[in-house]
């Protein structure tokens, strides 16, 4: 009986290690918790209301990533030249991503212009057929649809989980990133982005 018990315990240990290895293997994973932003005025505080947003010190050049627009045309970061952009990698099956999308849509409505755009890139393998109904269902009217069904940008950007947002300056350099959801239309997030729209 003791030997049988030991064998059962070892089997559970091996199973647990296998599950852990699977979860940490390649491919998009969703963030585990929603970051709640508490506004503290219009001043950006790196250690406070923007959660784990991490500044790149110094800002670093972005890799050459490609994805597609809603018409299926290939598009790269050169299409957003001279604009500050917030690249958001997301998917419809990612719960935190779904909760974050309305705030990104409101941010685009608030700041979107020839100087700033939210570039929300879906990693859904179903492509437009999956993403377009999602936009309609959730009333997303300000964001453009961008698609990366093969997760090429995800790999090139060395992303670990979804959602991930990367703030890029008008010179094409990464300012910083957050691998968690955020209330991107909060006063603090808007203040951070305005800082770089206005020249940083």
Phi, psi and omega per residue, in radians:
X1 nan -0.684 -3.128
X2 -1.128 -0.712 -3.130
X3 -1.120 -0.709 3.110
X4 -1.077 -0.727 3.119
X5 -1.090 -0.721 3.135
X6 -1.128 -0.736 3.136
X7 -1.079 -0.723 3.129
X8 -1.118 -0.765 3.126
X9 -1.074 -0.782 3.133
X10 -1.096 -0.657 3.125
X11 -1.085 -0.733 3.110
X12 -1.148 -0.664 3.121
X13 -1.099 -0.819 3.133
X14 -1.076 -0.756 3.112
X15 -1.064 -0.737 3.122
X16 -1.089 -0.740 3.115
X17 -1.137 -0.663 3.127
X18 -1.123 -0.749 3.118
X19 -1.100 -0.758 3.132
X20 -1.085 -0.737 3.137
X21 -1.116 -0.673 3.121
X22 -1.111 -0.767 -3.097
X23 -1.144 -0.546 -3.114
X24 -1.624 0.050 3.105
X25 -1.313 3.005 -3.057
X26 -1.075 2.780 -3.129
X27 1.974 2.668 -3.077
X28 -1.088 2.389 2.985
X29 -2.174 2.620 -3.132
X30 -1.572 2.601 3.075
X31 -1.120 2.612 -2.990
X32 -1.515 -0.318 -3.074
X33 -2.541 2.634 3.103
X34 -1.481 2.182 3.090
X35 -1.388 2.141 3.129
X36 -1.671 2.126 -3.110
X37 -1.614 2.239 3.075
X38 -1.940 1.992 -3.065
X39 -1.162 2.472 3.095
X40 -2.231 0.547 -3.106
X41 1.825 -2.868 -3.050
X42 -1.710 0.230 -3.137
X43 -1.793 2.226 -3.130
X44 -1.290 2.238 3.106
X45 -2.101 1.832 -3.045
X46 -0.966 -0.544 -3.049
X47 -1.633 -0.004 -2.991
X48 -2.024 -1.822 -2.883
X49 -1.243 -0.131 3.105
X50 -1.696 0.418 3.034
X51 1.053 -2.253 -3.100
X52 -1.724 0.447 3.068
X53 -0.996 2.163 -3.037
X54 -1.988 2.110 3.112
X55 -1.286 2.474 3.003
X56 -1.499 2.064 -3.102
X57 -2.117 1.856 -0.052
X58 -1.401 2.966 3.058
X59 -0.958 2.448 -3.063
X60 -2.044 2.579 3.131
X61 -1.044 2.497 3.109
X62 -1.409 2.529 3.026
X63 -1.210 2.852 3.139
X64 -1.408 1.671 -3.128
X65 -1.797 2.650 3.139
X66 -2.261 2.524 3.016
X67 -2.647 -2.989 -3.080
X68 -2.157 2.689 3.030
X69 -1.598 -3.077 -3.059
X70 -1.139 -0.356 3.109
X71 -1.557 -0.016 3.134
X72 1.544 0.044 3.140
X73 -1.372 2.412 3.095
X74 -1.183 2.488 -3.126
X75 -2.531 2.517 3.121
X76 -2.240 -3.119 -3.078
X77 -1.165 -0.355 3.114
X78 -1.125 -0.344 3.099
X79 -1.203 -0.282 -3.106
X80 -1.964 0.376 -3.107
X81 -0.954 2.452 3.131
X82 1.220 0.226 3.066
X83 -2.090 2.501 2.907
X84 -1.315 2.344 3.117
X85 -2.294 2.627 3.006
X86 -1.982 1.792 3.103
X87 -1.420 2.205 3.114
X88 -2.132 2.078 3.077
X89 -1.678 2.194 -2.990
X90 -2.627 3.056 3.054
X91 -2.711 2.683 -3.094
X92 -1.210 -0.384 -3.134
X93 -1.513 -0.045 -3.106
X94 -1.658 1.905 -3.088
X95 -0.961 -0.884 3.107
X96 -1.059 -0.587 3.095
X97 -1.092 -0.791 -3.115
X98 -1.054 -0.728 3.140
X99 -1.198 -0.498 -3.086
X100 -1.428 -0.489 -2.992
X101 -0.996 -0.721 3.113
X102 -1.036 -0.638 3.118
X103 -1.174 -0.670 3.087
X104 -1.140 -0.670 3.102
X105 -1.121 -0.728 3.107
X106 -1.172 -0.652 3.099
X107 -1.073 -0.771 3.104
X108 -1.092 -0.697 3.103
X109 -1.118 -0.573 -3.092
X110 -1.422 -0.746 -2.997
X111 -2.009 -0.207 -3.065
X112 -0.992 2.285 -3.098
X113 -2.945 -2.968 3.061
X114 -1.318 0.037 3.112
X115 -1.984 -0.164 -3.119
X116 -2.715 2.484 3.021
X117 -2.608 2.473 2.933
X118 -1.495 2.125 -3.131
X119 -1.910 1.582 -3.087
X120 -1.586 1.923 -3.037
X121 -1.828 2.004 -3.140
X122 -1.418 2.386 3.076
X123 -1.744 0.183 -3.141
X124 -1.065 2.273 3.137
X125 -1.182 -0.397 3.117
X126 -1.320 -0.136 3.084
X127 1.077 -2.497 -3.041
X128 -1.057 -0.619 -3.120
X129 -1.087 -0.446 3.109
X130 -1.595 -0.696 -2.979
X131 -1.409 -0.691 -3.097
X132 -1.047 -0.810 3.076
X133 -1.100 -0.574 3.096
X134 -1.098 -0.788 3.105
X135 -1.038 -0.762 -3.142
X136 -1.119 -0.782 -3.100
X137 -1.074 -0.681 -3.059
X138 -1.704 0.107 3.065
X139 1.115 0.651 -3.138
X140 -1.483 1.842 -2.990
X141 -1.910 -0.269 -3.037
X142 -1.774 -0.469 -3.109
X143 -1.407 2.485 2.959
X144 -1.476 2.699 3.106
X145 -1.577 2.205 3.033
X146 -2.239 2.479 -2.968
X147 -2.253 2.423 3.071
X148 -2.480 1.188 -3.017
X149 -1.120 -0.335 3.120
X150 -1.685 0.072 3.096
X151 1.009 0.547 -3.134
X152 -1.140 -0.759 3.130
X153 -1.136 -0.664 3.110
X154 -0.953 -0.798 -3.111
X155 -1.259 -0.772 -3.100
X156 -1.112 -0.543 -3.102
X157 -1.547 0.061 3.103
X158 0.953 0.774 3.141
X159 -1.431 2.520 -3.103
X160 -1.802 -0.489 -3.089
X161 -2.764 2.943 3.091
X162 -1.957 2.569 -0.120
X163 -1.375 2.687 2.973
X164 -2.238 2.335 3.092
X165 -2.084 2.339 -3.130
X166 -2.162 2.115 3.116
X167 -1.571 2.195 -3.046
X168 -2.110 2.309 -3.119
X169 -1.415 3.080 -3.048
X170 -1.197 -0.208 3.086
X171 -1.651 0.071 3.110
X172 1.428 0.445 -3.141
X173 -1.924 2.506 3.081
X174 -1.249 2.130 3.076
X175 -1.460 -0.704 -3.122
X176 3.092 3.025 -3.116
X177 -2.569 2.805 3.085
X178 -2.385 2.122 3.119
X179 -1.755 1.080 -3.136
X180 -2.991 2.818 3.084
X181 -1.305 2.805 -3.113
X182 -2.673 2.678 2.988
X183 -1.433 1.483 -2.960
X184 -1.212 -0.221 3.088
X185 -1.703 0.207 3.083
X186 -1.187 2.825 -3.129
X187 -1.020 -0.680 -3.088
X188 -1.227 -0.749 3.123
X189 -1.147 -0.742 3.122
X190 -1.099 -0.702 3.121
X191 -1.095 -0.714 3.102
X192 -1.061 -0.834 -3.079
X193 -1.201 -0.714 3.106
X194 -1.030 -0.615 3.138
X195 -0.983 -0.747 -3.102
X196 -1.449 -0.518 3.027
X197 -1.074 -0.667 -3.107
X198 -1.454 0.060 3.054
X199 1.999 -0.014 3.042
X200 1.115 nan nan
